[in-house]
């Protein structure tokens, strides 16, 4: 059990690191409001984007932003609407509200918001159904992706509504059901404790009555992520590999190109069903490449467009040759991959910002019983864990 002094120090650091909203770039909001999509028990908002020439029975991608972000900013920096226009698919952006979470984080560890038929998960499901009915979406080609808290919420949607999704992509996320309390959430993000692989698999199987087929999953993680421990990528994979009938220790394909190391598990037809993409030296954020999207807070230019690679994994991007990583990376490492020069790009867009040694200090004179309680409560509110 963590010592109370350590917990207080971590919470005090959170208080000092209250994040600010990353607004959508002025003049770059390409999204429309989605209204009247159901009872909305999670009290979320919805935004969407449709290409001008959206074909009949087009795919739909549900994009879940990270903490302190909004849909317009995430879309602009990730390049999703740009790719949607090129490839011909629709986009849905559920949007968190401050009344639900002060830091605009999806409540990924709250059972009331991450169970089938409840809270935020049901609100997102209602948005999807509204898009299907109003926009003529192909029900067999619905996908979801998200970053950080949005990635953790994407795992919740895939687990609770697996029959809805053909695939998902989790960027710096957390396995479904691995945390249901505040202390657990802190620990899981840092790779501490958590359910065993068998328990994670049991949690997934009991999240719905679904049996087959299961969504295909693409996992993305930076090896230098100080907010979500890289071990979470393997934990997410382990949770899903079992339902697909794969052996975690025996990927069918592995390759390394520059900073990107990829492991792939394919079915008997040769289709990639699970993949893990580890990016050496990358911190916490969505990997992008100049030309599709743009660098920004938590949107890291590492020379790899996860947006395009995810769409290829789902087989909804036919704008370029669909093959291995060679299209985005020189296999001999001739193309340099530079990190964003902006310090903001390595900030922490999460419900639980990572404390650093320089801003953890001992409680001051006011830290008697009431002072400590006030510090804890203020820090919890700053972290979005107390209303």
FIFI-332102 format. One record per residue (C-alpha): residue number from 1; residue in three letters; x, y negated, z negated. Coordinates in nm, 3 decimals. Last residue first. Layout:
# FIFI-332102
<site NUM, ala, <X, Y, Z>>
...
END
This chain:
# FIFI-332102
<site 387, unk, <-1.670, -1.722, 0.822>>
<site 386, unk, <-1.369, -1.509, 0.736>>
<site 385, unk, <-1.140, -1.320, 0.968>>
<site 384, unk, <-1.081, -1.587, 1.231>>
<site 383, unk, <-0.715, -1.624, 1.145>>
<site 382, unk, <-0.767, -1.978, 1.021>>
<site 381, unk, <-1.061, -1.860, 0.810>>
<site 380, unk, <-0.849, -1.584, 0.660>>
<site 379, unk, <-0.571, -1.831, 0.590>>
<site 378, unk, <-0.808, -2.070, 0.413>>
<site 377, unk, <-0.948, -1.784, 0.203>>
<site 376, unk, <-0.604, -1.654, 0.108>>
<site 375, unk, <-0.466, -1.998, 0.024>>
<site 374, unk, <-0.778, -2.082, -0.179>>
<site 373, unk, <-0.751, -1.757, -0.373>>
<site 372, unk, <-0.386, -1.826, -0.448>>
<site 371, unk, <-0.468, -2.177, -0.571>>
<site 370, unk, <-0.759, -2.060, -0.787>>
<site 369, unk, <-0.549, -1.799, -0.963>>
<site 368, unk, <-0.253, -2.036, -0.994>>
<site 367, unk, <-0.085, -2.142, -0.676>>
<site 366, unk, <-0.097, -2.517, -0.721>>
<site 365, unk, <0.267, -2.525, -0.822>>
<site 364, unk, <0.373, -2.396, -0.481>>
<site 363, unk, <0.342, -2.049, -0.335>>
<site 362, unk, <0.672, -1.918, -0.192>>
<site 361, unk, <0.735, -1.998, 0.170>>
<site 360, unk, <0.680, -1.822, 0.501>>
<site 359, unk, <0.738, -2.074, 0.777>>
<site 358, unk, <1.098, -1.991, 0.869>>
<site 357, unk, <1.058, -1.617, 0.839>>
<site 356, unk, <0.799, -1.595, 1.114>>
<site 355, unk, <0.440, -1.485, 1.069>>
<site 354, unk, <0.274, -1.324, 1.373>>
<site 353, unk, <-0.061, -1.480, 1.461>>
<site 352, unk, <-0.352, -1.254, 1.357>>
<site 351, unk, <-0.655, -1.321, 1.574>>
<site 350, unk, <-0.421, -1.332, 1.866>>
<site 349, unk, <-0.293, -1.570, 2.128>>
<site 348, unk, <0.065, -1.574, 1.992>>
<site 347, unk, <0.300, -1.819, 2.158>>
<site 346, unk, <0.545, -1.694, 2.420>>
<site 345, unk, <0.413, -1.905, 2.707>>
<site 344, unk, <0.413, -2.208, 2.483>>
<site 343, unk, <0.793, -2.203, 2.482>>
<site 342, unk, <0.778, -2.285, 2.854>>
<site 341, unk, <1.064, -2.139, 3.057>>
<site 340, unk, <0.847, -1.851, 3.171>>
<site 339, unk, <1.047, -1.533, 3.204>>
<site 338, unk, <1.249, -1.468, 3.517>>
<site 337, unk, <1.243, -1.154, 3.728>>
<site 336, unk, <1.519, -1.161, 3.988>>
<site 335, unk, <1.448, -0.977, 4.314>>
<site 334, unk, <1.746, -0.764, 4.407>>
<site 333, unk, <1.664, -0.500, 4.143>>
<site 332, unk, <1.729, -0.203, 4.374>>
<site 331, unk, <1.361, -0.112, 4.367>>
<site 330, unk, <1.265, -0.464, 4.470>>
<site 329, unk, <0.942, -0.537, 4.290>>
<site 328, unk, <0.592, -0.636, 4.397>>
<site 327, unk, <0.540, -0.413, 4.703>>
<site 326, unk, <0.787, -0.156, 4.567>>
<site 325, unk, <0.562, -0.083, 4.267>>
<site 324, unk, <0.406, 0.209, 4.450>>
<site 323, unk, <0.150, 0.206, 4.724>>
<site 322, unk, <-0.156, 0.020, 4.842>>
<site 321, unk, <-0.042, -0.194, 5.133>>
<site 320, unk, <-0.183, -0.541, 5.087>>
<site 319, unk, <-0.533, -0.692, 5.089>>
<site 318, unk, <-0.691, -0.355, 5.007>>
<site 317, unk, <-0.755, -0.440, 4.644>>
<site 316, unk, <-1.042, -0.241, 4.491>>
<site 315, unk, <-0.859, 0.091, 4.450>>
<site 314, unk, <-0.867, 0.079, 4.068>>
<site 313, unk, <-0.487, 0.108, 4.051>>
<site 312, unk, <-0.471, -0.153, 4.325>>
<site 311, unk, <-0.682, -0.393, 4.118>>
<site 310, unk, <-0.451, -0.331, 3.822>>
<site 309, unk, <-0.143, -0.401, 4.035>>
<site 308, unk, <-0.294, -0.726, 4.164>>
<site 307, unk, <-0.378, -0.860, 3.818>>
<site 306, unk, <-0.060, -0.719, 3.664>>
<site 305, unk, <0.132, -0.946, 3.898>>
<site 304, unk, <0.497, -0.870, 3.829>>
<site 303, unk, <0.780, -1.125, 3.858>>
<site 302, unk, <0.795, -1.183, 3.484>>
<site 301, unk, <0.582, -1.497, 3.487>>
<site 300, unk, <0.409, -1.477, 3.149>>
<site 299, unk, <0.051, -1.586, 3.089>>
<site 298, unk, <0.034, -1.617, 2.708>>
<site 297, unk, <0.032, -1.996, 2.736>>
<site 296, unk, <0.078, -2.081, 3.102>>
<site 295, unk, <0.237, -1.948, 3.419>>
<site 294, unk, <0.030, -1.951, 3.740>>
<site 293, unk, <-0.218, -1.728, 3.921>>
<site 292, unk, <-0.127, -1.521, 4.224>>
<site 291, unk, <0.166, -1.688, 4.400>>
<site 290, unk, <0.407, -1.670, 4.108>>
<site 289, unk, <0.386, -1.331, 3.943>>
<site 288, unk, <0.192, -1.251, 3.629>>
<site 287, unk, <0.233, -1.040, 3.316>>
<site 286, unk, <-0.041, -1.109, 3.059>>
<site 285, unk, <0.086, -1.202, 2.716>>
<site 284, unk, <0.295, -1.112, 2.414>>
<site 283, unk, <0.666, -1.083, 2.485>>
<site 282, unk, <0.842, -0.926, 2.782>>
<site 281, unk, <1.195, -0.789, 2.738>>
<site 280, unk, <1.135, -0.470, 2.934>>
<site 279, unk, <0.786, -0.436, 3.083>>
<site 278, unk, <0.611, -0.110, 2.997>>
<site 277, unk, <0.335, 0.006, 3.233>>
<site 276, unk, <0.144, 0.312, 3.112>>
<site 275, unk, <-0.083, 0.494, 3.357>>
<site 274, unk, <-0.388, 0.717, 3.327>>
<site 273, unk, <-0.612, 0.851, 3.605>>
<site 272, unk, <-0.384, 0.836, 3.910>>
<site 271, unk, <-0.550, 1.045, 4.181>>
<site 270, unk, <-0.350, 1.342, 4.314>>
<site 269, unk, <-0.657, 1.558, 4.367>>
<site 268, unk, <-0.557, 1.780, 4.073>>
<site 267, unk, <-0.554, 1.476, 3.845>>
<site 266, unk, <-0.264, 1.235, 3.807>>
<site 265, unk, <-0.085, 1.110, 3.491>>
<site 264, unk, <0.144, 0.814, 3.553>>
<site 263, unk, <0.442, 0.667, 3.366>>
<site 262, unk, <0.578, 0.329, 3.473>>
<site 261, unk, <0.887, 0.134, 3.368>>
<site 260, unk, <0.892, -0.228, 3.482>>
<site 259, unk, <1.194, -0.450, 3.428>>
<site 258, unk, <1.357, -0.374, 3.762>>
<site 257, unk, <1.171, -0.079, 3.908>>
<site 256, unk, <1.148, 0.234, 3.696>>
<site 255, unk, <0.959, 0.547, 3.790>>
<site 254, unk, <0.764, 0.831, 3.631>>
<site 253, unk, <0.516, 1.076, 3.781>>
<site 252, unk, <0.308, 1.372, 3.665>>
<site 251, unk, <0.331, 1.269, 3.302>>
<site 250, unk, <0.411, 1.564, 3.073>>
<site 249, unk, <0.444, 1.467, 2.707>>
<site 248, unk, <0.090, 1.334, 2.676>>
<site 247, unk, <-0.057, 1.654, 2.819>>
<site 246, unk, <-0.364, 1.572, 3.025>>
<site 245, unk, <-0.724, 1.696, 2.992>>
<site 244, unk, <-0.890, 1.365, 3.080>>
<site 243, unk, <-1.054, 1.353, 2.737>>
<site 242, unk, <-0.710, 1.421, 2.585>>
<site 241, unk, <-0.527, 1.152, 2.780>>
<site 240, unk, <-0.759, 0.880, 2.653>>
<site 239, unk, <-0.659, 0.850, 2.287>>
<site 238, unk, <-0.299, 0.938, 2.365>>
<site 237, unk, <-0.279, 0.651, 2.615>>
<site 236, unk, <-0.409, 0.403, 2.359>>
<site 235, unk, <-0.154, 0.530, 2.104>>
<site 234, unk, <0.127, 0.507, 2.358>>
<site 233, unk, <0.043, 0.143, 2.427>>
<site 232, unk, <0.005, 0.074, 2.054>>
<site 231, unk, <0.370, 0.168, 2.003>>
<site 230, unk, <0.460, -0.159, 2.178>>
<site 229, unk, <0.368, -0.349, 1.859>>
<site 228, unk, <0.110, -0.622, 1.913>>
<site 227, unk, <0.228, -0.966, 1.800>>
<site 226, unk, <0.607, -0.943, 1.836>>
<site 225, unk, <0.593, -0.815, 2.194>>
<site 224, unk, <0.951, -0.747, 2.309>>
<site 223, unk, <0.870, -0.420, 2.490>>
<site 222, unk, <0.584, -0.585, 2.677>>
<site 221, unk, <0.269, -0.379, 2.730>>
<site 220, unk, <0.027, -0.283, 3.007>>
<site 219, unk, <-0.211, 0.017, 3.007>>
<site 218, unk, <-0.414, 0.129, 3.310>>
<site 217, unk, <-0.707, 0.363, 3.235>>
<site 216, unk, <-0.932, 0.573, 3.459>>
<site 215, unk, <-1.285, 0.595, 3.322>>
<site 214, unk, <-1.418, 0.938, 3.215>>
<site 213, unk, <-1.629, 1.173, 3.427>>
<site 212, unk, <-1.756, 1.346, 3.222>>
<site 211, unk, <-1.877, 1.384, 2.861>>
<site 210, unk, <-2.076, 1.085, 2.738>>
<site 209, unk, <-2.273, 1.104, 2.413>>
<site 208, unk, <-2.103, 0.789, 2.287>>
<site 207, unk, <-1.838, 0.672, 2.038>>
<site 206, unk, <-1.800, 1.030, 1.912>>
<site 205, unk, <-1.550, 1.137, 2.178>>
<site 204, unk, <-1.342, 0.823, 2.124>>
<site 203, unk, <-1.330, 0.865, 1.746>>
<site 202, unk, <-1.227, 1.229, 1.789>>
<site 201, unk, <-0.943, 1.128, 2.020>>
<site 200, unk, <-0.824, 0.871, 1.770>>
<site 199, unk, <-0.842, 1.140, 1.501>>
<site 198, unk, <-0.634, 1.380, 1.709>>
<site 197, unk, <-0.374, 1.110, 1.772>>
<site 196, unk, <-0.357, 1.037, 1.401>>
<site 195, unk, <-0.542, 0.737, 1.262>>
<site 194, unk, <-0.349, 0.425, 1.168>>
<site 193, unk, <-0.028, 0.353, 0.987>>
<site 192, unk, <0.185, 0.057, 1.090>>
<site 191, unk, <0.226, -0.043, 1.455>>
<site 190, unk, <0.229, -0.415, 1.386>>
<site 189, unk, <-0.116, -0.462, 1.536>>
<site 188, unk, <-0.232, -0.159, 1.343>>
<site 187, unk, <-0.118, -0.307, 1.011>>
<site 186, unk, <-0.294, -0.640, 1.040>>
<site 185, unk, <-0.615, -0.471, 1.161>>
<site 184, unk, <-0.603, -0.223, 0.874>>
<site 183, unk, <-0.580, -0.505, 0.620>>
<site 182, unk, <-0.883, -0.677, 0.780>>
<site 181, unk, <-1.103, -0.368, 0.796>>
<site 180, unk, <-1.230, -0.137, 1.072>>
<site 179, unk, <-0.904, -0.055, 1.247>>
<site 178, unk, <-0.807, 0.231, 1.481>>
<site 177, unk, <-1.158, 0.253, 1.625>>
<site 176, unk, <-1.051, 0.193, 1.984>>
<site 175, unk, <-0.678, 0.182, 2.040>>
<site 174, unk, <-0.523, -0.169, 2.033>>
<site 173, unk, <-0.436, -0.405, 2.318>>
<site 172, unk, <-0.133, -0.569, 2.474>>
<site 171, unk, <-0.300, -0.556, 2.818>>
<site 170, unk, <-0.571, -0.292, 2.856>>
<site 169, unk, <-0.696, -0.204, 3.203>>
<site 168, unk, <-1.022, -0.020, 3.259>>
<site 167, unk, <-1.186, 0.213, 3.507>>
<site 166, unk, <-1.505, 0.346, 3.663>>
<site 165, unk, <-1.706, 0.186, 3.386>>
<site 164, unk, <-2.073, 0.224, 3.291>>
<site 163, unk, <-2.060, 0.591, 3.186>>
<site 162, unk, <-1.783, 0.509, 2.941>>
<site 161, unk, <-2.009, 0.271, 2.744>>
<site 160, unk, <-1.884, 0.296, 2.384>>
<site 159, unk, <-1.524, 0.391, 2.460>>
<site 158, unk, <-1.472, 0.169, 2.764>>
<site 157, unk, <-1.638, -0.125, 2.589>>
<site 156, unk, <-1.427, -0.077, 2.275>>
<site 155, unk, <-1.109, -0.046, 2.479>>
<site 154, unk, <-1.201, -0.374, 2.650>>
<site 153, unk, <-1.246, -0.531, 2.306>>
<site 152, unk, <-0.889, -0.436, 2.219>>
<site 151, unk, <-0.777, -0.592, 2.546>>
<site 150, unk, <-0.974, -0.908, 2.468>>
<site 149, unk, <-0.807, -0.917, 2.125>>
<site 148, unk, <-0.478, -0.887, 2.319>>
<site 147, unk, <-0.557, -0.935, 2.689>>
<site 146, unk, <-0.855, -0.788, 2.873>>
<site 145, unk, <-0.972, -0.563, 3.154>>
<site 144, unk, <-1.300, -0.409, 3.265>>
<site 143, unk, <-1.421, -0.219, 3.570>>
<site 142, unk, <-1.749, -0.154, 3.752>>
<site 141, unk, <-1.736, 0.045, 4.075>>
<site 140, unk, <-2.002, 0.316, 4.055>>
<site 139, unk, <-2.277, 0.067, 3.973>>
<site 138, unk, <-2.210, -0.118, 4.301>>
<site 137, unk, <-2.317, -0.476, 4.232>>
<site 136, unk, <-2.627, -0.620, 4.404>>
<site 135, unk, <-2.584, -0.969, 4.258>>
<site 134, unk, <-2.895, -1.010, 4.040>>
<site 133, unk, <-2.943, -0.651, 3.924>>
<site 132, unk, <-2.578, -0.561, 3.875>>
<site 131, unk, <-2.493, -0.901, 3.726>>
<site 130, unk, <-2.776, -0.875, 3.471>>
<site 129, unk, <-2.665, -0.522, 3.383>>
<site 128, unk, <-2.310, -0.642, 3.320>>
<site 127, unk, <-2.431, -0.928, 3.100>>
<site 126, unk, <-2.640, -0.684, 2.897>>
<site 125, unk, <-2.336, -0.461, 2.840>>
<site 124, unk, <-2.140, -0.764, 2.723>>
<site 123, unk, <-2.414, -0.849, 2.473>>
<site 122, unk, <-2.425, -0.485, 2.361>>
<site 121, unk, <-2.054, -0.485, 2.282>>
<site 120, unk, <-2.084, -0.820, 2.104>>
<site 119, unk, <-2.336, -0.691, 1.854>>
<site 118, unk, <-2.477, -0.339, 1.871>>
<site 117, unk, <-2.602, -0.079, 2.118>>
<site 116, unk, <-2.280, 0.120, 2.125>>
<site 115, unk, <-2.047, 0.016, 1.846>>
<site 114, unk, <-1.788, -0.260, 1.865>>
<site 113, unk, <-1.962, -0.566, 1.720>>
<site 112, unk, <-2.105, -0.423, 1.396>>
<site 111, unk, <-1.794, -0.206, 1.359>>
<site 110, unk, <-1.577, -0.522, 1.342>>
<site 109, unk, <-1.227, -0.448, 1.471>>
<site 108, unk, <-1.255, -0.611, 1.816>>
<site 107, unk, <-1.432, -0.926, 1.706>>
<site 106, unk, <-1.363, -1.110, 2.031>>
<site 105, unk, <-1.130, -1.393, 1.941>>
<site 104, unk, <-1.243, -1.753, 1.988>>
<site 103, unk, <-1.022, -1.875, 1.703>>
<site 102, unk, <-1.315, -1.974, 1.481>>
<site 101, unk, <-1.495, -1.645, 1.549>>
<site 100, unk, <-1.870, -1.601, 1.589>>
<site 99, unk, <-1.966, -1.969, 1.555>>
<site 98, unk, <-1.654, -2.047, 1.757>>
<site 97, unk, <-1.802, -1.871, 2.059>>
<site 96, unk, <-1.655, -1.589, 2.268>>
<site 95, unk, <-1.697, -1.585, 2.645>>
<site 94, unk, <-1.782, -1.290, 2.867>>
<site 93, unk, <-1.614, -1.338, 3.207>>
<site 92, unk, <-1.777, -1.150, 3.496>>
<site 91, unk, <-1.609, -1.125, 3.836>>
<site 90, unk, <-1.735, -1.007, 4.175>>
<site 89, unk, <-1.535, -0.830, 4.446>>
<site 88, unk, <-1.422, -0.914, 4.799>>
<site 87, unk, <-1.046, -0.858, 4.827>>
<site 86, unk, <-0.923, -1.209, 4.903>>
<site 85, unk, <-1.191, -1.400, 4.711>>
<site 84, unk, <-1.156, -1.161, 4.417>>
<site 83, unk, <-0.779, -1.209, 4.427>>
<site 82, unk, <-0.814, -1.584, 4.381>>
<site 81, unk, <-1.083, -1.526, 4.119>>
<site 80, unk, <-0.846, -1.304, 3.919>>
<site 79, unk, <-0.543, -1.530, 3.945>>
<site 78, unk, <-0.421, -1.472, 3.589>>
<site 77, unk, <-0.356, -1.841, 3.515>>
<site 76, unk, <-0.679, -1.980, 3.660>>
<site 75, unk, <-0.897, -1.697, 3.532>>
<site 74, unk, <-0.759, -1.715, 3.180>>
<site 73, unk, <-0.801, -2.089, 3.171>>
<site 72, unk, <-1.159, -2.079, 3.300>>
<site 71, unk, <-1.256, -1.793, 3.069>>
<site 70, unk, <-1.141, -1.962, 2.747>>
<site 69, unk, <-0.834, -1.894, 2.539>>
<site 68, unk, <-0.767, -1.935, 2.166>>
<site 67, unk, <-0.780, -1.554, 2.130>>
<site 66, unk, <-0.754, -1.349, 2.448>>
<site 65, unk, <-0.994, -1.344, 2.744>>
<site 64, unk, <-1.209, -1.047, 2.846>>
<site 63, unk, <-1.245, -0.990, 3.222>>
<site 62, unk, <-1.530, -0.775, 3.360>>
<site 61, unk, <-1.451, -0.672, 3.719>>
<site 60, unk, <-1.742, -0.594, 3.951>>
<site 59, unk, <-1.723, -0.399, 4.278>>
<site 58, unk, <-1.931, -0.498, 4.583>>
<site 57, unk, <-2.250, -0.319, 4.681>>
<site 56, unk, <-2.321, -0.567, 4.962>>
<site 55, unk, <-2.024, -0.782, 5.054>>
<site 54, unk, <-1.937, -1.109, 4.878>>
<site 53, unk, <-1.878, -1.366, 5.151>>
<site 52, unk, <-1.858, -1.678, 4.935>>
<site 51, unk, <-1.668, -1.489, 4.667>>
<site 50, unk, <-1.860, -1.462, 4.338>>
<site 49, unk, <-1.744, -1.586, 4.000>>
<site 48, unk, <-1.903, -1.539, 3.660>>
<site 47, unk, <-1.940, -1.692, 3.314>>
<site 46, unk, <-2.117, -1.553, 3.007>>
<site 45, unk, <-2.176, -1.680, 2.656>>
<site 44, unk, <-2.175, -1.467, 2.344>>
<site 43, unk, <-2.426, -1.451, 2.057>>
<site 42, unk, <-2.344, -1.085, 1.978>>
<site 41, unk, <-2.713, -0.990, 1.973>>
<site 40, unk, <-2.758, -1.121, 2.330>>
<site 39, unk, <-3.131, -1.045, 2.372>>
<site 38, unk, <-3.086, -1.031, 2.748>>
<site 37, unk, <-2.904, -1.188, 3.043>>
<site 36, unk, <-3.086, -1.519, 3.053>>
<site 35, unk, <-2.785, -1.727, 3.158>>
<site 34, unk, <-2.457, -1.672, 3.340>>
<site 33, unk, <-2.267, -1.997, 3.387>>
<site 32, unk, <-2.051, -2.045, 3.694>>
<site 31, unk, <-1.673, -2.014, 3.718>>
<site 30, unk, <-1.419, -2.191, 3.938>>
<site 29, unk, <-1.280, -2.416, 3.665>>
<site 28, unk, <-0.966, -2.565, 3.820>>
<site 27, unk, <-1.047, -2.938, 3.811>>
<site 26, unk, <-0.882, -2.983, 3.473>>
<site 25, unk, <-0.708, -2.663, 3.371>>
<site 24, unk, <-0.927, -2.453, 3.140>>
<site 23, unk, <-0.864, -2.526, 2.778>>
<site 22, unk, <-0.614, -2.341, 2.554>>
<site 21, unk, <-0.779, -2.386, 2.219>>
<site 20, unk, <-0.547, -2.453, 1.930>>
<site 19, unk, <-0.381, -2.203, 1.705>>
<site 18, unk, <-0.367, -2.224, 1.324>>
<site 17, unk, <-0.007, -2.129, 1.251>>
<site 16, unk, <0.043, -2.275, 0.905>>
<site 15, unk, <-0.259, -2.090, 0.765>>
<site 14, unk, <-0.135, -1.769, 0.922>>
<site 13, unk, <0.192, -1.809, 0.737>>
<site 12, unk, <0.004, -1.832, 0.409>>
<site 11, unk, <-0.178, -1.512, 0.501>>
<site 10, unk, <0.149, -1.331, 0.559>>
<site 9, unk, <0.295, -1.460, 0.233>>
<site 8, unk, <-0.019, -1.364, 0.042>>
<site 7, unk, <-0.007, -1.013, 0.185>>
<site 6, unk, <0.360, -0.975, 0.100>>
<site 5, unk, <0.298, -1.093, -0.258>>
<site 4, unk, <0.005, -0.852, -0.286>>
<site 3, unk, <0.237, -0.559, -0.209>>
<site 2, unk, <0.128, -0.344, 0.086>>
<site 1, unk, <0.000, 0.000, 0.000>>
END
